[in-house]
Structure formats: structure tokens, C-alpha cells
Amino acid sequence: MAKKLWKDVTEDEKMKMKQFVINNPPDTPLTPEYAASYLGVSTATLQKMRCEDTNGIPFFKPSHRCVVYYKRDLDEHLTSQPAYRCTSEYR
């Protein structure tokens, strides 16, 4: 059975994936789909970050076609992003 495309994943499914991540400990391994739903980005954005962003979110490749993120790394990424008070501050 083929993997479901991210664009075909419903908002309800994304919310359930996000809730799964929230309810699990920091050492939980996550697929890119679960990581994307937790961060509120697409799987394509995560893929682009893996390919182009040298300061991006740490990930592991236990095999050729498998990518794993850990919740602790996702939380670190979220807390390390600058906070803005106004859109004019965003660069």
C-alpha cells in the first residue's frame, strides 16, 4: 500500500498526530509526518530543511529510506526560534 500524500492528510488526522507527539516523552522517535504535524509545516518543508539547512532540526537515517526525528529535537527547534512582536521585525 502506498503512503498517503501529505496534501491528502486531513486536518483531523494532522491534529491526532500532533496530539500523539504532545502526549509522548522527549525520546519518542517520530516519522516526518508526525514531526511535520507537530511543527505545523509540511513534510516537503522538513525535506527541504534536511537538504539545505545546515542549522536545521537534527534527524537520523537508520536506513536508506527511513528518516527519524526525536521529539526533544523538535522542542529544541521550536524554543530556539526568535519571537517577534511585529511583522516588521521579521527578516
N, CA, C and O atoms as a GROMACS GRO file, in nm:
protein
  364
    1MET      N    1   0.084  -0.117   0.000
    1MET     CA    2   0.000   0.000   0.000
    1MET      C    3   0.090   0.125   0.000
    1MET      O    4   0.184   0.134   0.078
    2ALA      N    5   0.060   0.218  -0.086
    2ALA     CA    6   0.139   0.341  -0.099
    2ALA      C    7   0.111   0.435   0.018
    2ALA      O    8   0.002   0.438   0.073
    3LYS      N    9   0.213   0.512   0.052
    3LYS     CA   10   0.198   0.612   0.156
    3LYS      C   11   0.104   0.722   0.110
    3LYS      O   12   0.104   0.758  -0.008
    4LYS      N   13   0.026   0.775   0.201
    4LYS     CA   14  -0.065   0.884   0.169
    4LYS      C   15   0.015   1.012   0.148
    4LYS      O   16   0.106   1.042   0.225
    5LEU      N   17  -0.017   1.088   0.045
    5LEU     CA   18   0.049   1.215   0.022
    5LEU      C   19   0.009   1.314   0.130
    5LEU      O   20  -0.104   1.311   0.179
    6TRP      N   21   0.102   1.402   0.168
    6TRP     CA   22   0.075   1.498   0.275
    6TRP      C   23  -0.046   1.584   0.244
    6TRP      O   24  -0.124   1.616   0.333
    7LYS      N   25  -0.062   1.622   0.116
    7LYS     CA   26  -0.175   1.707   0.078
    7LYS      C   27  -0.309   1.635   0.097
    7LYS      O   28  -0.413   1.700   0.104
    8ASP      N   29  -0.305   1.503   0.105
    8ASP     CA   30  -0.427   1.424   0.123
    8ASP      C   31  -0.458   1.392   0.269
    8ASP      O   32  -0.562   1.334   0.299
    9VAL      N   33  -0.368   1.430   0.359
    9VAL     CA   34  -0.392   1.407   0.502
    9VAL      C   35  -0.487   1.516   0.551
    9VAL      O   36  -0.464   1.634   0.530
   10THR      N   37  -0.593   1.474   0.617
   10THR     CA   38  -0.694   1.570   0.664
   10THR      C   39  -0.643   1.647   0.786
   10THR      O   40  -0.550   1.604   0.854
   11GLU      N   41  -0.705   1.761   0.812
   11GLU     CA   42  -0.669   1.840   0.930
   11GLU      C   43  -0.694   1.761   1.058
   11GLU      O   44  -0.619   1.775   1.154
   12ASP      N   45  -0.798   1.680   1.059
   12ASP     CA   46  -0.828   1.598   1.176
   12ASP      C   47  -0.715   1.496   1.199
   12ASP      O   48  -0.674   1.474   1.313
   13GLU      N   49  -0.667   1.435   1.094
   13GLU     CA   50  -0.556   1.340   1.106
   13GLU      C   51  -0.429   1.410   1.155
   13GLU      O   52  -0.356   1.356   1.237
   14LYS      N   53  -0.404   1.530   1.104
   14LYS     CA   54  -0.287   1.607   1.148
   14LYS      C   55  -0.298   1.642   1.296
   14LYS      O   56  -0.198   1.635   1.368
   15MET      N   57  -0.416   1.679   1.341
   15MET     CA   58  -0.436   1.712   1.482
   15MET      C   59  -0.415   1.589   1.571
   15MET      O   60  -0.359   1.600   1.680
   16LYS      N   61  -0.460   1.472   1.525
   16LYS     CA   62  -0.439   1.349   1.601
   16LYS      C   63  -0.290   1.315   1.609
   16LYS      O   64  -0.242   1.270   1.713
   17MET      N   65  -0.218   1.335   1.500
   17MET     CA   66  -0.073   1.311   1.501
   17MET      C   67  -0.004   1.408   1.597
   17MET      O   68   0.083   1.368   1.674
   18LYS      N   69  -0.044   1.534   1.592
   18LYS     CA   70   0.015   1.635   1.681
   18LYS      C   71  -0.012   1.599   1.827
   18LYS      O   72   0.077   1.610   1.911
   19GLN      N   73  -0.134   1.557   1.858
   19GLN     CA   74  -0.169   1.519   1.994
   19GLN      C   75  -0.088   1.398   2.040
   19GLN      O   76  -0.050   1.391   2.157
   20PHE      N   77  -0.062   1.304   1.951
   20PHE     CA   78   0.022   1.188   1.982
   20PHE      C   79   0.161   1.235   2.026
   20PHE      O   80   0.214   1.187   2.126
   21VAL      N   81   0.218   1.328   1.951
   21VAL     CA   82   0.352   1.378   1.984
   21VAL      C   83   0.350   1.450   2.119
   21VAL      O   84   0.438   1.429   2.202
   22ILE      N   85   0.251   1.535   2.140
   22ILE     CA   86   0.240   1.609   2.265
   22ILE      C   87   0.233   1.515   2.385
   22ILE      O   88   0.291   1.543   2.490
   23ASN      N   89   0.162   1.404   2.370
   23ASN     CA   90   0.139   1.312   2.481
   23ASN      C   91   0.253   1.214   2.506
   23ASN      O   92   0.242   1.131   2.596
   24ASN      N   93   0.361   1.221   2.430
   24ASN     CA   94   0.470   1.125   2.445
   24ASN      C   95   0.596   1.192   2.497
   24ASN      O   96   0.613   1.313   2.486
   25PRO      N   97   0.686   1.111   2.556
   25PRO     CA   98   0.809   1.166   2.615
   25PRO      C   99   0.907   1.218   2.510
   25PRO      O  100   0.893   1.188   2.392
   26PRO      N  101   1.006   1.297   2.552
   26PRO     CA  102   1.102   1.360   2.461
   26PRO      C  103   1.184   1.262   2.376
   26PRO      O  104   1.229   1.298   2.268
   27ASP      N  105   1.204   1.140   2.424
   27ASP     CA  106   1.285   1.045   2.348
   27ASP      C  107   1.205   0.962   2.248
   27ASP      O  108   1.254   0.861   2.198
   28THR      N  109   1.084   1.004   2.220
   28THR     CA  110   0.998   0.935   2.124
   28THR      C  111   1.048   0.956   1.981
   28THR      O  112   1.062   1.070   1.938
   29PRO      N  113   1.076   0.847   1.906
   29PRO     CA  114   1.113   0.862   1.765
   29PRO      C  115   0.988   0.889   1.682
   29PRO      O  116   0.882   0.830   1.705
   30LEU      N  117   1.001   0.979   1.585
   30LEU     CA  118   0.886   1.021   1.504
   30LEU      C  119   0.917   1.016   1.356
   30LEU      O  120   1.029   1.044   1.314
   31THR      N  121   0.818   0.982   1.278
   31THR     CA  122   0.830   0.989   1.132
   31THR      C  123   0.822   1.136   1.090
   31THR      O  124   0.778   1.219   1.169
   32PRO      N  125   0.863   1.168   0.968
   32PRO     CA  126   0.849   1.305   0.920
   32PRO      C  127   0.704   1.355   0.923
   32PRO      O  128   0.681   1.474   0.944
   33GLU      N  129   0.608   1.267   0.903
   33GLU     CA  130   0.467   1.308   0.905
   33GLU      C  131   0.427   1.356   1.044
   33GLU      O  132   0.360   1.459   1.057
   34TYR      N  133   0.466   1.282   1.146
   34TYR     CA  134   0.434   1.323   1.282
   34TYR      C  135   0.510   1.449   1.321
   34TYR      O  136   0.454   1.538   1.386
   35ALA      N  137   0.636   1.458   1.281
   35ALA     CA  138   0.716   1.577   1.309
   35ALA      C  139   0.654   1.699   1.242
   35ALA      O  140   0.644   1.805   1.303
   36ALA      N  141   0.612   1.685   1.116
   36ALA     CA  142   0.553   1.796   1.042
   36ALA      C  143   0.423   1.842   1.108
   36ALA      O  144   0.399   1.962   1.120
   37SER      N  145   0.340   1.749   1.149
   37SER     CA  146   0.213   1.787   1.212
   37SER      C  147   0.239   1.859   1.345
   37SER      O  148   0.167   1.953   1.379
   38TYR      N  149   0.338   1.817   1.419
   38TYR     CA  150   0.372   1.881   1.547
   38TYR      C  151   0.424   2.023   1.526
   38TYR      O  152   0.390   2.114   1.602
   39LEU      N  153   0.506   2.042   1.423
   39LEU     CA  154   0.564   2.173   1.395
   39LEU      C  155   0.472   2.265   1.316
   39LEU      O  156   0.493   2.386   1.312
   40GLY      N  157   0.369   2.207   1.254
   40GLY     CA  158   0.278   2.288   1.173
   40GLY      C  159   0.334   2.323   1.037
   40GLY      O  160   0.304   2.429   0.981
   41VAL      N  161   0.418   2.234   0.982
   41VAL     CA  162   0.476   2.254   0.850
   41VAL      C  163   0.444   2.132   0.764
   41VAL      O  164   0.386   2.034   0.813
   42SER      N  165   0.481   2.137   0.638
   42SER     CA  166   0.458   2.023   0.551
   42SER      C  167   0.578   1.928   0.556
   42SER      O  168   0.687   1.966   0.601
   43THR      N  169   0.558   1.808   0.509
   43THR     CA  170   0.669   1.713   0.501
   43THR      C  171   0.771   1.761   0.398
   43THR      O  172   0.890   1.732   0.411
   44ALA      N  173   0.726   1.833   0.298
   44ALA     CA  174   0.818   1.889   0.198
   44ALA      C  175   0.910   1.993   0.261
   44ALA      O  176   1.028   2.003   0.226
   45THR      N  177   0.856   2.072   0.355
   45THR     CA  178   0.938   2.170   0.425
   45THR      C  179   1.046   2.101   0.507
   45THR      O  180   1.160   2.145   0.508
   46LEU      N  181   1.010   1.993   0.575
   46LEU     CA  182   1.110   1.918   0.652
   46LEU      C  183   1.217   1.859   0.560
   46LEU      O  184   1.335   1.861   0.592
   47GLN      N  185   1.174   1.808   0.445
   47GLN     CA  186   1.268   1.752   0.349
   47GLN      C  187   1.364   1.862   0.300
   47GLN      O  188   1.485   1.839   0.289
   48LYS      N  189   1.311   1.977   0.270
   48LYS     CA  190   1.395   2.088   0.225
   48LYS      C  191   1.494   2.128   0.334
   48LYS      O  192   1.611   2.156   0.306
   49MET      N  193   1.448   2.131   0.459
   49MET     CA  194   1.536   2.164   0.570
   49MET      C  195   1.648   2.060   0.583
   49MET      O  196   1.763   2.096   0.611
   50ARG      N  197   1.616   1.933   0.562
   50ARG     CA  198   1.719   1.829   0.570
   50ARG      C  199   1.824   1.846   0.462
   50ARG      O  200   1.942   1.816   0.484
   51CYS      N  201   1.782   1.894   0.346
   51CYS     CA  202   1.873   1.906   0.232
   51CYS      C  203   1.951   2.036   0.230
   51CYS      O  204   2.065   2.039   0.184
   52GLU      N  205   1.893   2.145   0.281
   52GLU     CA  206   1.952   2.278   0.263
   52GLU      C  207   1.992   2.350   0.390
   52GLU      O  208   2.079   2.437   0.385
   53ASP      N  209   1.932   2.320   0.502
   53ASP     CA  210   1.956   2.398   0.624
   53ASP      C  211   2.056   2.327   0.714
   53ASP      O  212   2.022   2.230   0.782
   54THR      N  213   2.179   2.375   0.714
   54THR     CA  214   2.282   2.311   0.796
   54THR      C  215   2.260   2.332   0.945
   54THR      O  216   2.318   2.260   1.027
   55ASN      N  217   2.179   2.429   0.983
   55ASN     CA  218   2.145   2.452   1.123
   55ASN      C  219   2.002   2.407   1.153
   55ASN      O  220   1.939   2.457   1.246
   56GLY      N  221   1.953   2.314   1.075
   56GLY     CA  222   1.815   2.269   1.088
   56GLY      C  223   1.796   2.170   1.202
   56GLY      O  224   1.882   2.157   1.290
   57ILE      N  225   1.685   2.104   1.201
   57ILE     CA  226   1.648   2.009   1.305
   57ILE      C  227   1.728   1.880   1.287
   57ILE      O  228   1.732   1.825   1.177
   58PRO      N  229   1.792   1.830   1.393
   58PRO     CA  230   1.864   1.703   1.382
   58PRO      C  231   1.770   1.589   1.345
   58PRO      O  232   1.655   1.585   1.390
   59PHE      N  233   1.819   1.498   1.264
   59PHE     CA  234   1.741   1.381   1.225
   59PHE      C  235   1.836   1.263   1.211
   59PHE      O  236   1.958   1.280   1.207
   60PHE      N  237   1.780   1.144   1.204
   60PHE     CA  238   1.858   1.022   1.190
   60PHE      C  239   1.806   0.944   1.071
   60PHE      O  240   1.687   0.949   1.039
   61LYS      N  241   1.895   0.870   1.007
   61LYS     CA  242   1.858   0.785   0.895
   61LYS      C  243   1.905   0.643   0.928
   61LYS      O  244   2.015   0.603   0.890
   62PRO      N  245   1.821   0.567   0.998
   62PRO     CA  246   1.860   0.430   1.032
   62PRO      C  247   1.874   0.339   0.910
   62PRO      O  248   1.942   0.236   0.916
   63SER      N  249   1.808   0.377   0.802
   63SER     CA  250   1.823   0.303   0.676
   63SER      C  251   1.806   0.401   0.560
   63SER      O  252   1.775   0.518   0.581
   64HIS      N  253   1.827   0.352   0.440
   64HIS     CA  254   1.825   0.437   0.321
   64HIS      C  255   1.696   0.518   0.305
   64HIS      O  256   1.702   0.635   0.269
   65ARG      N  257   1.582   0.458   0.332
   65ARG     CA  258   1.453   0.524   0.308
   65ARG      C  259   1.382   0.568   0.436
   65ARG      O  260   1.265   0.607   0.431
   66CYS      N  261   1.451   0.562   0.547
   66CYS     CA  262   1.387   0.593   0.675
   66CYS      C  263   1.450   0.716   0.738
   66CYS      O  264   1.572   0.724   0.751
   67VAL      N  265   1.367   0.812   0.777
   67VAL     CA  266   1.411   0.933   0.847
   67VAL      C  267   1.337   0.938   0.980
   67VAL      O  268   1.216   0.917   0.986
   68VAL      N  269   1.411   0.965   1.086
   68VAL     CA  270   1.353   0.969   1.220
   68VAL      C  271   1.392   1.100   1.288
   68VAL      O  272   1.507   1.143   1.283
   69TYR      N  273   1.294   1.162   1.351
   69TYR     CA  274   1.316   1.280   1.434
   69TYR      C  275   1.284   1.239   1.578
   69TYR      O  276   1.208   1.146   1.602
   70TYR      N  277   1.343   1.310   1.673
   70TYR     CA  278   1.307   1.289   1.814
   70TYR      C  279   1.236   1.413   1.865
   70TYR      O  280   1.271   1.526   1.830
   71LYS      N  281   1.136   1.389   1.948
   71LYS     CA  282   1.055   1.500   2.000
   71LYS      C  283   1.142   1.605   2.068
   71LYS      O  284   1.114   1.724   2.055
   72ARG      N  285   1.244   1.563   2.141
   72ARG     CA  286   1.330   1.660   2.211
   72ARG      C  287   1.396   1.756   2.113
   72ARG      O  288   1.414   1.874   2.145
   73ASP      N  289   1.433   1.706   1.994
   73ASP     CA  290   1.495   1.792   1.893
   73ASP      C  291   1.393   1.889   1.833
   73ASP      O  292   1.426   2.003   1.801
   74LEU      N  293   1.270   1.844   1.818
   74LEU     CA  294   1.164   1.931   1.767
   74LEU      C  295   1.134   2.042   1.868
   74LEU      O  296   1.117   2.158   1.831
   75ASP      N  297   1.128   2.004   1.996
   75ASP     CA  298   1.103   2.105   2.100
   75ASP      C  299   1.217   2.206   2.106
   75ASP      O  300   1.193   2.326   2.121
   76GLU      N  301   1.340   2.158   2.094
   76GLU     CA  302   1.456   2.248   2.094
   76GLU      C  303   1.448   2.346   1.976
   76GLU      O  304   1.477   2.464   1.991
   77HIS      N  305   1.408   2.296   1.862
   77HIS     CA  306   1.394   2.382   1.744
   77HIS      C  307   1.288   2.490   1.768
   77HIS      O  308   1.309   2.606   1.734
   78LEU      N  309   1.176   2.450   1.824
   78LEU     CA  310   1.068   2.546   1.849
   78LEU      C  311   1.109   2.654   1.949
   78LEU      O  312   1.074   2.771   1.932
   79THR      N  313   1.182   2.616   2.053
   79THR     CA  314   1.219   2.714   2.155
   79THR      C  315   1.338   2.799   2.113
   79THR      O  316   1.362   2.904   2.172
   80SER      N  317   1.412   2.756   2.013
   80SER     CA  318   1.529   2.833   1.970
   80SER      C  319   1.495   2.940   1.866
   80SER      O  320   1.579   3.023   1.832
   81GLN      N  321   1.374   2.938   1.815
   81GLN     CA  322   1.332   3.036   1.715
   81GLN      C  323   1.303   3.169   1.782
   81GLN      O  324   1.244   3.172   1.890
   82PRO      N  325   1.344   3.280   1.720
   82PRO     CA  326   1.318   3.411   1.781
   82PRO      C  327   1.169   3.444   1.784
   82PRO      O  328   1.092   3.402   1.697
   83ALA      N  329   1.131   3.517   1.885
   83ALA     CA  330   0.992   3.562   1.897
   83ALA      C  331   0.985   3.706   1.846
   83ALA      O  332   1.075   3.786   1.870
   84TYR      N  333   0.878   3.737   1.777
   84TYR     CA  334   0.859   3.870   1.721
   84TYR      C  335   0.736   3.934   1.781
   84TYR      O  336   0.640   3.866   1.816
   85ARG      N  337   0.740   4.067   1.792
   85ARG     CA  338   0.626   4.142   1.842
   85ARG      C  339   0.549   4.209   1.728
   85ARG      O  340   0.436   4.253   1.745
   86CYS      N  341   0.614   4.216   1.612
   86CYS     CA  342   0.558   4.288   1.499
   86CYS      C  343   0.614   4.228   1.371
   86CYS      O  344   0.729   4.182   1.370
   87THR      N  345   0.537   4.226   1.265
   87THR     CA  346   0.586   4.168   1.140
   87THR      C  347   0.703   4.245   1.081
   87THR      O  348   0.779   4.188   1.003
   88SER      N  349   0.719   4.373   1.117
   88SER     CA  350   0.833   4.449   1.065
   88SER      C  351   0.965   4.401   1.124
   88SER      O  352   1.071   4.429   1.068
   89GLU      N  353   0.961   4.329   1.237
   89GLU     CA  354   1.082   4.275   1.297
   89GLU      C  355   1.131   4.150   1.223
   89GLU      O  356   1.249   4.117   1.230
   90TYR      N  357   1.042   4.082   1.154
   90TYR     CA  358   1.075   3.957   1.085
   90TYR      C  359   1.162   3.985   0.963
   90TYR      O  360   1.128   4.069   0.880
   91ARG      N  361   1.271   3.917   0.952
   91ARG     CA  362   1.361   3.934   0.838
   91ARG      C  363   1.389   3.803   0.772
   91ARG      O  364   1.464   3.798   0.674
   0.00000   0.00000   0.00000
